[in-house]
């Protein structure tokens, strides 16, 4: 009979027998349990994923995991999950959201703003652009795969981070909270990141400039980055673009100092909207190309 944790409790509170109890002969000792079979390593099924023993124990017997080699499974995950430009953005509440951009290279900003009469695109000059979610296609065709089971989720999410480009345009001020919402191990799997930065403050605005520093500290956590392109977009001022440009040129070294925290990216480019200052030199410790646009 299977052991029930309630059996000792029920026995202790059972009513006494109506007949006098007589001494009962001592019961025979229980027979020893048969030894558990020993599995030879060659008879064990292939490991589903590394580091998740509990998930493996429950789900590794599925035909997909036990019969299909992990190398072939990895190609499947890359095919279905990779090759996208994923826009990240924050709404009220502080939780990062995302959607897949279908414009690919023609996408100039997270907002996908309405073209003007001149055929150009109007972009908000604030650092955090409000997103009109009614204009975003939130459907992600790969979600059914990720939600199939926990074993497939843990195994396939690596491809989600390594085989896509993540775009943080207009959202740089929120980057400092990224590690609060996404596991650090997942952040280290991100290999490609792009970002257009509107409204980057001058170093003289210390409170706001701190967010710029923290944004680069967050990017430095992405140890697997291989491609990084950041574009600073000029911000119109009441006194005219020339004065703003002159101030940015003078402050270039201070503006780019936080960038030094990122140093191991293979393809790293920063685009700035002002020319090089006469007599200006390279920022010490900077490990990226500076492009003047």
C-alpha positions in Angstrom: 0.0 0.0 0.0 1.4 3.4 -0.9 2.5 5.5 2.1 0.1 8.3 3.0 1.4 11.1 5.2 -2.0 11.2 6.9 -1.9 7.5 8.0 0.0 8.1 11.3 -2.4 10.9 12.2 -5.5 8.8 11.5 -4.2 5.9 13.4 -3.5 8.0 16.5 -7.0 9.4 16.5 -8.9 6.1 15.7 -11.6 5.0 18.3 -10.6 2.1 20.5 -11.8 -1.4 19.7 -15.0 -2.6 21.4 -13.3 -6.0 22.4 -10.5 -6.2 24.9 -7.1 -6.0 23.3 -5.0 -9.1 23.6 -1.3 -9.2 23.1 -0.5 -9.7 19.5 2.4 -11.6 18.2 5.3 -9.5 17.1 5.1 -8.7 13.4 7.7 -9.9 11.1 10.3 -7.3 10.0 9.5 -5.8 6.6 11.3 -7.4 3.7 14.2 -5.3 2.4 13.5 -3.2 -0.7 15.1 -4.5 -3.9 18.1 -2.5 -4.9 17.6 0.3 -7.5 18.9 -0.6 -10.9 22.1 1.0 -11.9 22.1 2.8 -15.2 25.2 2.7 -17.3 26.2 6.1 -18.7 25.8 4.8 -22.2 22.1 4.0 -21.5 21.3 7.5 -20.3 19.3 9.7 -22.7 21.1 12.7 -24.1 21.0 15.8 -22.0 18.3 18.2 -23.0 20.0 21.4 -21.8 22.9 22.2 -19.6 22.3 23.5 -16.1 18.7 22.7 -15.7 18.6 19.3 -14.2 15.1 19.5 -12.9 13.7 20.5 -16.2 15.7 17.7 -17.9 14.4 15.1 -15.5 10.8 15.9 -16.4 10.9 16.7 -20.1 14.0 15.1 -21.6 12.0 12.0 -22.6 10.1 14.0 -25.2 10.9 12.8 -28.8 12.0 16.3 -29.9 14.6 16.5 -27.2 15.6 12.8 -26.8 15.8 12.0 -30.5 16.9 15.2 -32.3 20.6 16.2 -31.8 21.1 19.4 -30.0 23.1 20.9 -32.9 20.1 20.4 -35.2 17.7 21.8 -32.6 19.9 24.9 -32.4 19.6 25.5 -36.1 15.8 25.3 -35.8 15.7 27.8 -33.0 18.0 30.2 -34.9 15.8 29.9 -38.0 12.5 30.7 -36.2 13.8 33.2 -33.6 16.6 35.0 -35.4 17.0 37.6 -38.0 14.7 40.3 -36.5 15.1 44.0 -35.6 13.5 44.1 -32.1 12.5 47.6 -30.8 12.6 47.9 -27.1 10.5 50.6 -25.3 9.1 51.5 -21.9 5.6 52.6 -21.1 4.0 53.8 -17.8 4.9 51.3 -15.1 8.5 50.9 -16.0 8.3 47.4 -17.6 10.2 47.1 -20.9 8.2 46.0 -23.9 9.2 45.1 -27.5 7.9 44.7 -31.0 9.4 43.4 -34.2 10.2 46.0 -36.8 9.2 45.0 -40.3 10.8 48.0 -42.0 14.3 46.7 -41.3 16.8 49.1 -42.8 14.3 51.7 -43.7 13.2 52.2 -40.1 14.7 55.5 -38.9 13.2 55.6 -35.4 11.2 53.7 -32.8 8.2 56.0 -33.4 7.7 55.3 -37.1 6.4 58.8 -37.3 4.0 60.1 -40.0 5.8 61.6 -43.1 5.5 65.3 -43.5 4.6 67.2 -46.6 8.2 67.5 -47.6 8.5 63.7 -47.4 10.8 63.6 -44.4 9.8 62.2 -41.0 9.0 64.1 -37.8 10.7 62.7 -34.8 10.1 63.7 -31.2 13.2 65.5 -29.8 12.7 64.2 -26.3 14.8 61.4 -25.0 11.9 59.2 -24.2 9.4 59.1 -27.1 5.8 58.0 -26.3 4.8 55.0 -28.3 1.4 54.8 -30.0 0.8 51.1 -29.3 -2.2 51.1 -31.6 0.2 51.5 -34.6 2.4 48.6 -33.5 1.9 45.0 -34.6 2.5 43.1 -31.3 2.2 39.7 -32.9 5.4 37.6 -32.6 5.2 34.4 -34.6 7.8 32.7 -32.4 5.9 32.9 -29.1 4.2 29.5 -29.5 7.7 27.9 -29.7 8.9 29.6 -26.5 5.7 28.6 -24.7 5.8 25.0 -25.7 7.5 23.8 -22.5 10.2 25.1 -20.1 12.9 22.9 -21.5 12.4 24.4 -25.0 12.2 27.8 -23.5 15.5 27.6 -21.7 17.2 26.0 -24.7 15.9 28.3 -27.4 16.0 31.7 -25.7 19.7 32.0 -26.3 19.0 32.2 -30.0 16.5 34.9 -29.3 19.2 37.1 -27.8 22.2 36.2 -30.0 20.5 36.2 -33.4 18.6 39.4 -33.3 19.4 43.1 -33.3 17.9 45.0 -30.4 17.1 48.7 -30.9 16.7 51.2 -28.1 16.1 54.3 -30.1 14.6 57.2 -28.1 14.8 55.1 -25.0 18.4 55.6 -23.8 17.3 57.2 -20.5 15.6 53.9 -19.6 18.7 51.7 -20.2 19.8 52.1 -16.6 16.9 49.9 -15.5 17.5 47.1 -18.1 19.2 44.7 -15.6 16.3 45.0 -13.3 13.9 43.4 -15.8 16.0 41.0 -17.9 18.3 38.4 -16.3 21.9 39.2 -16.5 22.7 35.9 -18.2 20.3 36.9 -21.0 21.8 40.3 -21.4 25.2 38.8 -21.9 23.8 36.9 -24.9 22.9 40.0 -26.8 25.3 40.4 -29.7 23.8 43.4 -31.7 22.5 46.7 -30.5 21.5 50.0 -32.2 20.2 53.2 -30.7 19.3 56.7 -31.9 19.7 59.2 -29.0 17.6 62.3 -29.0 18.0 64.9 -26.3 21.3 63.9 -24.9 22.1 66.6 -22.3 25.3 68.5 -22.1 27.6 67.7 -19.2 26.7 71.0 -17.6 23.2 69.6 -16.9 24.6 67.2 -14.3 21.3 65.6 -13.1 20.2 64.7 -16.6 23.8 63.8 -17.7 23.9 61.2 -15.0 21.3 59.2 -17.0 23.6 59.3 -20.0 26.4 57.8 -17.8 24.2 55.1 -16.4 23.0 54.2 -19.9 26.6 53.3 -20.9 27.2 51.4 -17.7 24.2 49.3 -18.6 25.5 48.7 -22.1 28.8 47.6 -20.5 27.0 44.7 -18.9 26.3 43.3 -22.4 29.6 41.3 -22.5 28.6 39.4 -25.7 28.1 42.5 -27.8 29.7 42.2 -31.3 28.0 45.1 -33.1 27.0 48.4 -31.5 26.0 51.6 -33.3 24.8 54.7 -31.4 23.7 57.9 -33.1 23.4 61.2 -31.3 20.7 63.3 -32.9 21.0 67.1 -32.8 18.4 68.9 -30.7 17.0 72.2 -32.0 17.3 75.1 -29.6 15.7 78.6 -29.4 19.0 80.2 -30.1 19.6 78.2 -33.3 21.4 75.1 -34.4 24.8 76.7 -34.8 25.0 77.6 -31.1 23.9 74.2 -30.1 26.4 72.7 -32.5 29.2 74.8 -31.1 28.4 73.8 -27.5 28.4 70.2 -28.4 31.7 70.5 -30.2 33.2 72.1 -27.1 31.7 69.4 -24.8 32.5 66.4 -27.1 35.2 65.0 -24.9 33.0 65.1 -21.8 30.0 63.8 -23.7 31.9 60.7 -24.9 33.8 59.9 -21.7 31.0 57.6 -20.5 31.4 55.6 -23.7 34.8 54.4 -22.4 33.1 51.9 -20.2 32.4 49.8 -23.4 35.7 48.6 -24.8 35.4 45.0 -26.1 32.9 45.3 -29.0 34.3 44.2 -32.3 32.3 46.6 -34.5 31.6 49.8 -32.5 30.5 53.1 -34.1 29.2 56.4 -32.7 27.7 59.0 -35.0 27.6 62.6 -33.9 25.9 65.5 -35.7 28.7 68.0 -35.5 32.1 68.5 -37.1 35.3 67.9 -35.4 36.5 70.9 -33.4 39.6 72.5 -34.7 42.5 71.2 -32.8 40.4 68.5 -31.2 41.8 65.1 -30.7 40.6 61.6 -30.0 39.1 61.0 -26.6 41.5 59.0 -24.5 40.5 55.4 -23.9 37.7 55.4 -26.6 37.4 52.1 -28.4 35.1 53.0 -31.3 34.9 54.9 -34.6 33.5 58.4 -34.5 31.4 59.2 -37.6 30.4 62.8 -38.4 26.9 63.1 -39.9 
